[in-house]
Amino acid sequence: MINMSILRHVNILGSMRCFSSSGPQILRTGDILRQSRIFSDEDIIDYSKVSHDSNPLHFDAEVARNSGFEDRLVHGMLVAALFPRIIASRFPGAIYVSQSLQFKWPVYVGDEVMGEVQAVNVRESKKKYMVKFSTKCFKSGELLVIDGEAIAILPQLALG
């Protein structure tokens, strides 16, 4: 289940900019885009099929508990897939260039996770835009579970 945050004055929270409906919304340094998702059993199975990651920590609650976790884990890279999704959904044709990640806390099946990308540097290059984003995922409102940075080439800065 995916919940796209589309509120004009909440979705771009970094600078608390509000946009009139008459003009295009343009990405600027400090702007934040968010999207939430609850990861299901089906998500874990589908991701495992594609990635060939069949670690029992993702499928067997007893193995996960014996390893010190509360329950079965969502694949970290599946959670991190929120970042390119957020960017591509707002900037069709975006090219994801790089991503660094630090996994801080586990995400369990059924957890609601809020993915967040914040533009920290925007620079024009050959009629395209190279944007560096701070990337974060939170669960339970404020618990930072993934922290990192991404770089993407955007065809334009107008938010789609």
Secondary structure, DSSP 8 states (H G I E B T S, - for coil): -EEE---HHHHSTTTT----TTS--B--TT-EEEEEEE--HHHHHHHHHHH----GGGT-HHHHHHTT-SS-B--HHHHHTHHHHHHHHHSTT-EEEEEEEEE-S--BTT-EEEEEEEEEEEEEETTEEEEEEEEEEEETTTEEEEEEEEEEEES-SB--
